[in-house]
Amino acid sequence: MLTIYPDYYTQFTCIADSCSITCCQEWKIYVDDTTKNKWKTLSAPDSMDADGRKLSSYITKKEGSHVIRLLPDHRCPFLTDNKLCCLVQTYGDSVLSETCTSFPRELHTFSTHKEASLMPCCPAVIDLWQQADAMGFPSYTMFSEQILPPSAGQTQAAFLLRDHLIQLFSDASLTPEEALLTAFYFLQELLREEKSGKKLTTSLVASYFQKENLQQLLQAIHEMPCVISDLLYECNELLQDLSVNYLQEGLYTAYLSPLMEQAENLTQLFQEPTDSDARMASLWKDFMRSFSVYHPLLRSYLANDIYADLLIDEDLSLSHMLMRLEWTTLQYTAIRHSLFLQYQAQDVPVLSYEAVRESLVILTRMTGYEEEDIISYLESSFEALLWDFGYPALIVGR
Ligand code: SF4
């Protein structure tokens, strides 16, 4: 079966001991059955001073899956002080579990082909995107000519829609906020048309992305009212909600503890009966100017997210695409808000590349939920699984 991938995919190399936020800590490192059986026969490396304990004794069960039992400081027991893996040093790469071997690559299988991509929860991937002038994704022409059967009308339309959205998020003339709101509007309108009996076809999709339509919509987006204090209040609540369980478990504390203190300070500011609206608007304007330096990187991040997560083989429906777009939006607004909090807490505000990369990596690790967990989070946090346009307009702003 053909496997396709974006052009940056083959350029990835793990930077191992030079990694600023190693993946060998603070999350679940799955151990597959083949590795588990192999580890029953292998002893812990001498450097661990473990008295010949079998590697399998470092495995535990968490939420129904086998994972490596982390140390009390949440690091992998096989990670050495100089940030290398002592299993690889002793036995070579083949000893590693599937998760350790493949990270940060992900693979989605469709009935017609496979799609590989890189995840943003690795700093080396963010570096790759930061250094790239532009990212190339497999084109719709390639799909329609080589992969999808001509009879698969609805499937063709879904892949064409994704292709248009990737182009929308990659468009250097749009801000990520404009691209997100445009994507929401188009998907919601297409869903409305579908519910009223129209079929999703390639020509219907193409008609939405015509230049005049885009221009009219952008004009309307620019005219929408945007109350910065409401946006900040809601994003502050969202970020706190996404962080609370991790803090309780003692995970990502070096990053989250100061951030949650800043979020609390912002909450206090909302309670002050002063000119908080004007103050927030001024802080926001200043922050967004600095943040815009990273728009090319954020465009790459969002375009990659659309490529990797918008479509799944089991569900190519518009409702599923909208649900995934909601999650992308929550992640983006959480990353942006975490940077806003860090920025405005400084005496002389600066937004460094390292801070942007750290927020991208940690927040995408924190929110890298499985599909059913995303649905359950959205259902329990909002009135309905699919939002009205007003909600993304509130949290995305401009
Ligand atoms: S996070 Fe990425 S660069 Fe860092 S150790 Fe893991 S795979 Fe390597």
Residues whose N, C-alpha, C, O or C-beta is under 5 A from the ligand:
A	BS01	SF4	C14 I15 A16 C19 I21 T22 C23 F103 P104 C121 C122 P123 A124
